[in-house]
Amino acid sequence: MSGGVFQSLNLGANRGDSMENVLENWRRFGAAAGFDGARFVHGHQSHGATVRIARRGDMHGVDQPACWPEADGYVTDEPDVPLVIFTADCTPLLMLDPVAGVIAAVHCGWRSTVADIEKNAVEAMESLGARPENIRAAIGPGIRRCCFQTGPEVPAAIDALLSGDVKGLYGPDAAVPGEKFLVDLPGTVRRRLARLGIPEENIDELGICTMCEPDRFWSHRAMGTRRGSQANVIVL
């Protein structure tokens, strides 16, 4: 429905696209994916580590204010309560414990990741009866090591998060030796989940870099602020 820089299925309401277009995009997306695109859980993503327990009463439309002024993750055990996070390079993480009937949607930017939002999400799931050994995790499209250039502060924070278990997660950028690094953010999320007790075989990673494929995905680093947003959804 959307056109111009927002073409085609922009799902972000705060990017500058018309609300009429965004609402129609959500209608089409929901119809294709099998949920009501008019009502779901979403909050204001602040690149923090706050995870909220979501209930049916927290659902609302994308044209309404976010439920919470700060939230980068949501957990629920209620059926038909879609949990939504928005991304345009950050790593999307969706989790399910099929035994307990608990789901989570987590926005894993690098700041959220090193602040251990993964641990907060798993603990929130456990509070509803989930067990790490039963959790299935899906890591979706996000910027990958090929494109995620950072300063030394990001590798240092990853070192602290993983207590030095960082082999293969970053390395110096040969183009700017000693100053810049290339970082595997999805790999960092995956390793943290494993250290939290989720079996490696239960963690699936799509392996797609949003910055490498701007014809398929919106990428903040590739496109700047004039772009749309992906939405990542999980529902029981």
ROFI-24988 format. One line per field, with one value per residue: chain; y, x, z of N, C-alpha, C in turn. Coordinates in Angstrom, 1 decimal, padded with zeros to 4 digits. Layout:
N
chain <- c(A,...);
nv <- c(Y,...);
nu <- c(X,...);
nw <- c(Z,...);
cav <- c(Y,...);
cau <- c(X,...);
caw <- c(Z,...);
cv <- c(Y,...);
cu <- c(X,...);
cw <- c(Z,...);
This chain:
236
chain <- c(A,A,A,A,A,A,A,A,A,A,A,A,A,A,A,A,A,A,A,A,A,A,A,A,A,A,A,A,A,A,A,A,A,A,A,A,A,A,A,A,A,A,A,A,A,A,A,A,A,A,A,A,A,A,A,A,A,A,A,A,A,A,A,A,A,A,A,A,A,A,A,A,A,A,A,A,A,A,A,A,A,A,A,A,A,A,A,A,A,A,A,A,A,A,A,A,A,A,A,A,A,A,A,A,A,A,A,A,A,A,A,A,A,A,A,A,A,A,A,A,A,A,A,A,A,A,A,A,A,A,A,A,A,A,A,A,A,A,A,A,A,A,A,A,A,A,A,A,A,A,A,A,A,A,A,A,A,A,A,A,A,A,A,A,A,A,A,A,A,A,A,A,A,A,A,A,A,A,A,A,A,A,A,A,A,A,A,A,A,A,A,A,A,A,A,A,A,A,A,A,A,A,A,A,A,A,A,A,A,A,A,A,A,A,A,A,A,A,A,A,A,A,A,A,A,A,A,A,A,A,A,A,A,A,A,A);
nv <- c(-001.2,001.3,003.9,005.4,006.2,004.5,002.2,-001.3,-002.5,-001.0,-001.0,000.6,003.2,005.6,006.7,008.6,007.9,007.8,007.5,006.2,004.5,002.9,001.6,000.1,-001.5,-003.1,-004.4,-006.0,-007.5,-008.8,-010.4,-012.1,-013.4,-014.5,-013.3,-010.7,-007.7,-005.3,-005.0,-005.4,-006.1,-003.6,-001.4,001.5,001.4,001.6,000.9,-000.3,-002.6,-003.5,-005.7,-006.5,-008.1,-009.0,-008.6,-009.3,-007.0,-005.1,-004.8,-003.0,-000.7,000.2,002.8,004.0,005.3,003.8,001.1,001.2,003.5,002.7,-000.1,-003.0,-005.6,-008.3,-010.5,-013.2,-015.5,-015.8,-016.8,-015.7,-013.1,-011.0,-010.3,-007.7,-006.5,-003.9,-003.5,-002.4,-003.1,-003.9,-006.9,-009.2,-011.2,-014.0,-016.1,-019.3,-021.4,-024.4,-026.2,-025.0,-023.0,-020.3,-017.2,-014.9,-011.7,-010.0,-007.1,-006.8,-004.7,-003.5,-002.2,-003.1,-005.8,-006.1,-005.1,-007.2,-008.0,-010.4,-012.2,-011.1,-011.5,-014.3,-014.9,-013.6,-015.2,-017.6,-016.8,-017.2,-019.8,-021.1,-023.1,-023.0,-025.2,-026.0,-024.0,-022.6,-020.7,-018.1,-016.3,-013.5,-011.5,-009.2,-006.7,-007.9,-009.4,-008.8,-006.2,-004.7,-002.3,-001.1,000.9,000.3,000.0,-001.6,-004.4,-004.6,-004.4,-006.7,-008.7,-008.4,-009.2,-011.8,-013.0,-013.2,-015.3,-015.2,-015.9,-015.6,-013.7,-011.1,-008.9,-007.0,-004.4,-004.6,-002.4,-000.2,-000.5,-001.2,000.8,000.4,-002.2,-005.3,-006.7,-009.5,-009.4,-011.0,-013.5,-013.0,-012.7,-015.3,-016.8,-015.9,-016.8,-019.5,-019.7,-019.1,-021.4,-022.4,-025.0,-025.5,-026.7,-025.8,-023.3,-021.2,-019.5,-017.0,-015.9,-013.7,-010.6,-007.4,-005.0,-005.7,-006.4,-004.3,-004.1,-005.9,-005.5,-003.0,-000.9,000.8,001.7,001.6,003.2,005.4,007.8,008.1,005.9,002.8,000.4,-002.9,-005.4,-007.8,-010.6,-012.6,-015.1,-016.9);
nu <- c(000.8,001.9,004.0,006.8,009.6,008.7,007.7,007.2,005.4,005.3,005.3,005.6,004.4,005.5,007.2,006.7,005.1,001.8,-001.0,-003.2,-002.2,-000.5,-002.2,-003.7,-001.7,-001.2,-003.6,-003.5,-001.2,-001.9,-004.1,-002.8,-001.0,-002.5,-003.7,-005.3,-004.7,-005.5,-005.3,-003.0,-000.1,002.2,005.0,006.8,009.9,013.0,015.6,016.5,016.4,014.0,011.4,008.1,005.2,002.5,-001.0,-004.3,-005.8,-003.9,-003.7,-003.9,-004.4,-002.1,-002.2,-002.7,-001.4,001.6,001.6,003.3,005.7,008.3,009.7,011.2,010.7,008.3,006.2,003.9,001.2,-001.2,-003.6,-004.1,-003.0,-001.2,002.2,004.4,007.3,009.4,011.7,014.8,017.4,018.3,018.4,015.8,014.1,012.2,010.4,009.3,007.8,006.5,005.5,004.7,003.2,003.9,005.0,007.4,008.5,011.3,013.3,016.3,018.6,022.0,022.6,020.5,021.0,023.6,022.9,021.6,018.9,018.0,018.3,016.4,014.1,013.9,013.7,011.2,009.6,009.9,008.6,006.0,005.8,007.4,010.3,013.8,015.0,012.9,012.4,012.0,013.7,013.8,015.7,015.6,015.8,018.5,021.1,024.3,027.6,029.1,028.4,028.0,029.6,031.5,032.6,035.2,033.8,031.6,032.5,033.8,031.7,030.3,032.2,032.0,029.3,029.3,031.3,033.9,033.6,033.7,034.6,034.8,032.8,033.4,035.7,038.6,038.1,039.4,039.7,039.8,042.0,042.4,040.7,038.0,035.5,034.1,031.0,029.2,026.1,023.6,024.8,025.8,023.5,022.5,024.5,024.3,021.7,022.1,023.8,022.0,020.6,019.1,018.7,021.2,020.2,017.7,017.6,017.1,018.5,018.0,019.9,020.1,021.2,020.1,021.2,022.6,020.6,018.8,016.8,014.9,014.5,014.1,016.7,018.3,021.0,021.7,019.8,019.1,017.0,014.7,012.7,010.9,009.6,010.2,008.0,007.9,006.3,004.7,002.3,000.2);
nw <- c(000.0,000.8,-000.6,-002.4,-000.4,001.5,000.4,000.3,002.2,004.7,008.2,010.4,012.4,013.0,011.2,009.2,007.2,005.8,008.1,007.2,005.1,006.7,008.4,006.6,005.6,007.9,008.1,005.8,006.3,008.8,007.8,006.1,007.8,009.7,012.0,014.0,012.6,013.6,016.4,018.8,020.9,021.6,022.5,023.5,022.1,023.6,023.4,025.7,028.5,029.5,030.1,029.6,031.1,029.2,028.7,027.6,027.8,027.2,024.5,021.4,018.7,016.0,015.5,017.9,021.1,022.4,024.7,026.9,028.2,028.0,026.8,025.6,025.2,025.4,027.1,027.3,028.4,027.4,025.0,021.6,021.8,020.2,020.1,019.4,017.9,016.6,013.9,012.2,011.6,014.1,016.1,015.9,018.2,018.8,021.0,022.3,024.7,024.2,026.0,028.4,027.3,026.7,025.4,023.9,022.7,021.6,021.4,020.2,020.1,020.1,022.5,024.2,024.2,025.4,027.9,028.8,028.1,027.2,029.3,031.1,029.6,029.5,032.2,032.7,031.2,032.6,035.0,034.3,034.1,032.2,031.1,030.7,029.2,027.6,025.9,022.6,020.3,017.9,015.8,013.9,010.8,010.7,011.2,010.4,011.1,008.8,008.1,010.5,011.8,014.5,017.3,019.8,022.2,022.0,021.5,024.0,025.8,025.1,025.8,028.6,029.1,028.3,029.8,028.6,026.8,023.8,021.3,017.8,017.7,017.2,015.5,014.4,012.1,009.1,007.4,009.0,011.0,014.5,015.3,014.6,014.7,013.6,014.3,015.4,016.0,016.1,016.6,019.1,020.6,020.3,021.6,024.2,024.9,024.9,027.0,029.0,029.3,027.2,024.9,022.3,020.0,019.9,019.1,016.4,013.7,011.3,009.6,007.9,006.6,007.2,006.2,004.0,002.2,001.1,-000.7,000.2,002.9,005.4,006.5,008.9,008.9,006.2,005.0,006.6,008.3,006.7,006.0,006.2,008.6,009.7,011.1,013.8,014.8,017.2,018.3,020.5);
cav <- c(000.0,002.5,004.3,006.2,005.5,003.5,001.1,-001.4,-002.8,-000.3,-001.3,001.6,004.3,006.9,006.9,009.7,007.4,008.2,006.5,005.4,003.4,002.0,000.7,-000.9,-002.5,-004.0,-005.2,-007.0,-008.3,-009.7,-011.3,-013.1,-014.1,-015.2,-012.6,-009.4,-006.6,-004.0,-005.0,-006.2,-005.5,-002.9,-000.3,002.4,000.8,002.6,000.3,-000.7,-004.0,-003.7,-006.7,-006.4,-009.1,-008.5,-009.2,-009.0,-005.6,-004.2,-004.8,-001.8,-000.5,000.9,004.2,004.5,005.4,002.6,000.7,001.6,004.5,002.0,-001.6,-003.6,-007.0,-008.6,-011.9,-013.5,-016.8,-015.7,-017.0,-014.6,-011.8,-010.9,-009.5,-007.1,-005.6,-003.2,-003.5,-002.0,-003.5,-004.6,-008.3,-009.6,-012.5,-014.5,-017.3,-020.1,-022.6,-025.1,-027.0,-024.1,-022.1,-019.0,-016.7,-013.7,-011.0,-009.2,-006.2,-006.9,-003.8,-003.9,-001.8,-004.0,-007.1,-006.1,-004.9,-008.5,-008.2,-011.9,-012.8,-010.5,-012.1,-015.7,-014.9,-013.2,-016.4,-018.5,-016.4,-017.7,-021.3,-021.7,-023.6,-022.8,-026.3,-026.2,-022.8,-022.6,-019.3,-017.8,-015.0,-013.0,-010.7,-008.0,-006.4,-009.0,-009.0,-008.3,-004.8,-004.0,-001.7,-000.4,001.3,-000.7,-000.1,-002.7,-005.6,-004.6,-004.8,-008.1,-009.4,-008.4,-009.9,-013.3,-013.4,-013.6,-016.4,-014.3,-016.4,-015.5,-012.8,-009.8,-008.8,-005.7,-004.1,-004.4,-001.1,000.8,-001.3,-000.6,001.8,-000.1,-003.6,-005.8,-007.4,-010.4,-009.2,-012.2,-014.5,-012.7,-013.1,-016.8,-017.4,-015.6,-017.7,-020.8,-019.7,-019.1,-022.7,-022.9,-025.9,-024.9,-027.2,-025.1,-021.9,-021.1,-018.1,-016.9,-015.6,-012.7,-009.3,-006.4,-003.9,-006.3,-006.6,-003.2,-004.3,-006.8,-005.1,-001.6,-000.9,002.2,002.1,001.7,004.2,006.5,007.9,008.1,004.5,002.1,-000.5,-004.3,-005.8,-009.2,-010.9,-014.0,-015.2,-018.3);
cau <- c(000.0,002.7,004.8,008.0,010.6,008.0,007.2,005.7,004.6,005.8,004.5,005.9,003.5,006.2,008.3,006.4,004.1,000.4,-001.6,-004.1,-001.4,000.1,-003.4,-004.0,-000.6,-001.4,-004.7,-003.0,-000.2,-002.6,-004.8,-001.8,-000.3,-003.5,-004.0,-006.0,-003.8,-006.0,-005.1,-001.8,000.7,003.4,005.3,007.9,011.2,014.0,017.0,016.8,016.3,012.8,010.5,006.8,004.2,001.4,-002.3,-005.3,-006.2,-002.8,-003.7,-004.5,-004.0,-000.8,-002.6,-002.9,-000.1,002.2,001.1,004.3,006.7,009.6,009.6,011.8,010.4,007.0,005.9,002.5,000.8,-002.6,-003.8,-004.6,-002.5,000.0,003.3,005.0,008.5,009.7,013.2,015.3,018.7,018.4,018.1,014.5,014.1,010.9,010.6,008.1,007.8,005.3,005.0,004.0,002.3,004.4,005.8,008.1,009.0,012.3,014.0,017.7,019.7,023.3,022.5,019.6,021.7,024.6,022.2,021.0,017.5,017.8,018.1,015.2,013.0,013.8,013.1,009.8,008.9,009.9,007.6,004.7,005.8,008.3,011.5,014.7,015.2,011.8,012.1,012.4,014.0,014.0,016.5,015.2,016.7,019.1,022.4,025.2,029.0,029.6,028.1,027.9,030.9,031.3,033.8,035.7,033.0,030.7,033.2,034.1,030.4,030.0,033.1,031.5,028.1,029.6,032.5,035.0,033.2,033.4,035.3,034.0,031.7,033.8,037.1,039.0,037.8,040.7,039.7,040.1,042.5,042.6,039.7,036.7,035.4,032.9,030.4,028.1,025.0,022.7,025.6,025.9,022.2,022.4,025.4,023.7,020.6,022.6,024.3,020.9,020.1,018.3,019.6,021.6,019.4,016.4,017.8,017.2,018.9,017.7,021.1,019.9,021.6,019.2,021.9,023.0,019.5,017.9,015.6,014.0,014.4,014.5,017.9,018.6,022.3,021.7,018.8,018.9,015.7,013.6,012.5,009.9,010.0,009.7,007.4,008.1,005.1,004.4,001.0,-000.2);
caw <- c(000.0,000.9,-001.7,-002.2,000.5,002.4,-000.4,000.0,003.4,005.9,009.4,011.4,012.4,013.4,010.2,008.3,006.2,006.2,008.9,006.3,004.5,007.7,008.9,005.5,005.6,009.0,007.7,004.9,007.0,009.7,007.1,005.5,008.8,010.5,013.3,013.8,012.5,014.2,017.8,019.3,022.0,021.3,023.4,023.0,022.2,024.0,023.4,027.1,028.8,030.1,029.5,030.2,031.0,028.5,028.9,026.6,027.9,026.7,023.0,020.8,017.3,015.8,015.5,019.3,021.8,022.9,026.0,027.9,027.7,027.8,026.8,024.4,025.2,025.9,027.4,027.6,028.3,027.0,023.6,020.7,022.2,019.4,020.6,018.2,018.0,015.3,013.7,010.9,011.7,015.4,016.0,016.5,018.9,019.2,021.8,022.7,025.4,023.8,027.1,029.3,026.6,027.0,024.3,024.1,021.5,022.2,020.5,020.7,019.7,020.9,023.9,024.9,024.3,026.5,029.2,029.2,027.9,027.0,030.6,031.6,028.9,029.9,033.6,032.6,030.7,033.7,036.0,033.8,034.1,031.2,031.5,029.6,028.4,026.7,025.0,021.3,020.0,016.5,015.6,012.6,010.0,011.4,010.7,010.8,011.2,007.5,008.0,011.7,012.3,015.8,018.1,020.8,023.4,021.8,021.9,025.4,026.5,024.8,026.7,029.9,029.1,028.1,030.6,027.8,025.8,022.6,020.1,016.6,017.7,016.6,015.1,013.9,010.7,008.4,006.7,010.0,012.1,015.8,015.6,014.3,014.8,013.0,015.4,015.1,017.1,016.2,017.2,020.5,021.2,020.3,022.6,025.5,025.1,025.2,028.4,029.9,029.4,026.1,024.1,021.0,018.9,020.0,018.6,015.0,013.3,009.9,008.9,006.8,007.0,006.6,005.5,002.7,001.3,001.3,-001.6,000.9,004.3,005.8,007.2,009.4,008.5,004.8,004.5,007.4,009.0,005.8,005.7,007.0,009.7,009.8,012.4,014.1,015.5,017.7,019.0,020.8);
cv <- c(001.3,002.7,005.0,005.5,004.5,002.3,-000.2,-001.6,-002.3,-000.6,-000.4,002.8,005.7,007.2,008.1,009.2,007.8,007.1,005.6,004.2,002.4,001.0,-000.3,-001.9,-003.5,-004.9,-006.4,-008.0,-009.3,-010.7,-012.4,-014.0,-014.8,-014.6,-011.3,-008.3,-005.3,-003.9,-005.9,-005.4,-004.8,-001.7,000.6,001.8,001.8,002.1,000.0,-002.2,-004.3,-004.7,-006.6,-007.7,-008.5,-009.3,-008.7,-007.5,-004.6,-004.1,-003.5,-001.7,000.3,002.4,004.8,004.5,004.0,002.4,001.3,002.6,003.9,000.5,-002.1,-005.1,-007.2,-010.1,-012.1,-015.0,-016.9,-015.9,-015.8,-013.2,-011.6,-009.9,-009.0,-006.3,-005.1,-003.2,-002.9,-002.1,-004.3,-006.0,-008.6,-011.0,-012.9,-015.9,-018.0,-021.2,-023.4,-025.9,-026.2,-023.2,-020.7,-018.5,-015.3,-013.1,-010.0,-008.4,-006.1,-006.0,-004.1,-003.4,-002.7,-005.3,-007.1,-005.7,-006.1,-008.6,-009.6,-012.5,-012.4,-011.2,-013.6,-015.7,-014.5,-014.4,-017.4,-018.1,-016.8,-019.2,-021.9,-022.2,-023.5,-023.9,-026.6,-025.1,-023.0,-021.1,-019.2,-016.4,-014.6,-012.2,-009.5,-007.8,-007.5,-008.5,-008.4,-006.8,-004.0,-003.5,-000.9,000.1,000.2,-000.9,-001.2,-004.1,-005.7,-005.0,-006.2,-009.0,-009.5,-009.2,-011.4,-013.8,-013.9,-014.7,-015.7,-014.8,-016.3,-014.5,-011.4,-009.9,-007.4,-005.6,-003.8,-003.0,000.0,000.1,-000.5,000.4,001.3,-001.6,-004.0,-006.9,-008.3,-010.3,-010.4,-013.3,-014.3,-013.0,-014.6,-017.3,-017.1,-016.5,-019.1,-020.8,-019.5,-020.4,-023.2,-023.7,-025.3,-025.4,-026.5,-023.7,-021.8,-019.6,-018.0,-016.6,-014.6,-011.3,-008.2,-005.3,-004.4,-006.4,-005.5,-003.2,-005.2,-006.2,-003.6,-001.8,000.6,002.6,002.3,002.9,005.4,006.6,007.9,006.7,004.0,001.2,-001.9,-004.5,-007.3,-009.6,-012.4,-014.0,-016.6,-018.6);
cu <- c(000.9,003.6,006.0,009.0,010.0,007.5,007.9,004.9,005.2,004.8,004.7,005.1,004.2,007.3,008.0,005.4,002.8,-000.2,-002.5,-003.4,-000.9,-001.0,-003.7,-002.9,-000.8,-002.6,-004.3,-002.1,-000.9,-003.4,-003.9,-001.2,-001.3,-003.8,-004.7,-005.0,-004.2,-005.7,-004.0,-001.1,002.0,003.7,006.4,009.2,012.3,015.4,017.4,016.6,015.0,011.9,009.2,006.0,003.0,000.2,-003.2,-005.7,-005.1,-002.8,-004.4,-003.9,-002.7,-001.0,-002.8,-001.5,000.3,001.7,002.0,005.3,008.1,009.4,010.3,011.6,009.0,006.8,004.5,002.3,-000.7,-002.7,-004.4,-004.3,-001.2,001.0,004.1,006.2,008.9,011.3,013.5,016.8,018.9,017.9,016.7,014.6,012.7,011.1,009.3,008.5,006.5,004.7,004.1,003.0,002.7,005.2,006.5,008.5,010.0,013.1,015.4,018.6,020.9,023.2,021.6,020.3,022.7,024.1,021.4,019.5,017.1,017.5,016.7,014.0,012.8,013.2,011.7,009.0,008.8,008.9,006.2,004.7,006.7,009.6,012.5,014.9,014.1,011.6,012.7,012.6,014.3,014.6,016.3,016.2,017.2,020.5,023.4,026.7,029.6,029.4,028.1,029.2,030.6,032.7,034.2,034.7,032.0,031.3,033.4,032.8,030.0,030.9,032.5,030.2,028.4,030.8,033.6,034.7,032.8,034.0,034.3,033.0,032.1,035.3,037.4,038.5,039.1,040.8,040.1,040.8,042.8,041.6,038.3,036.7,034.1,032.3,029.2,027.0,024.1,023.5,025.7,024.6,022.1,023.3,024.8,022.5,021.0,023.2,023.2,020.1,019.2,019.2,019.9,020.7,018.0,016.4,018.0,017.6,018.7,018.9,021.0,020.3,020.7,019.9,022.4,021.9,018.4,016.7,014.6,013.6,014.7,015.7,018.2,020.0,022.4,020.9,018.6,017.5,014.5,013.4,011.3,010.5,009.4,009.0,007.6,007.0,005.1,003.1,000.8,-001.5);
cw <- c(000.0,-000.3,-001.4,-001.3,001.4,001.7,000.1,001.3,004.7,007.1,010.6,011.3,012.6,012.4,009.3,007.2,006.7,007.0,008.1,005.7,005.5,008.2,007.9,005.4,006.7,008.8,006.8,005.5,008.0,008.9,006.5,006.6,009.8,011.9,013.0,013.8,013.1,015.7,018.2,020.3,021.4,022.2,022.7,023.2,022.5,024.0,024.8,027.3,029.6,029.4,030.3,030.1,030.3,028.7,027.8,026.6,027.4,025.1,022.5,019.4,017.2,015.7,016.9,020.0,022.3,024.3,027.1,027.4,027.5,027.9,025.5,024.4,025.9,026.1,027.7,027.6,027.9,025.4,022.9,021.2,021.4,020.0,019.4,018.6,016.6,015.1,012.3,011.0,013.0,015.2,016.7,017.0,019.3,019.9,022.2,023.6,025.1,025.0,028.0,028.6,026.9,025.8,024.7,022.7,022.1,021.1,021.0,019.9,020.5,022.3,024.8,025.2,025.4,027.8,029.6,029.1,027.7,028.3,031.2,030.9,029.3,031.3,033.6,032.1,031.9,034.8,035.6,033.6,033.0,031.8,030.4,028.6,027.4,025.7,023.6,020.9,018.5,016.4,014.1,011.9,010.8,010.8,011.3,010.8,009.9,007.4,009.3,012.3,013.5,016.3,019.1,022.0,023.2,022.1,023.4,026.2,026.3,025.7,028.1,030.1,029.1,028.9,029.7,026.8,024.5,021.3,018.9,016.6,017.2,016.3,014.6,012.5,010.0,007.7,007.7,011.2,013.4,016.2,015.5,014.4,014.0,014.0,014.9,016.3,017.2,016.9,018.7,021.2,021.3,021.4,024.0,025.8,025.5,026.6,029.4,030.0,028.3,025.2,022.8,019.9,018.9,019.5,017.1,014.6,011.8,009.0,007.8,007.4,006.3,005.8,004.1,001.7,001.5,000.3,-000.9,002.3,004.5,006.7,007.6,008.9,007.0,004.3,005.3,008.0,008.0,005.3,006.5,008.0,009.4,011.1,012.5,015.1,016.0,018.5,019.3,020.1);
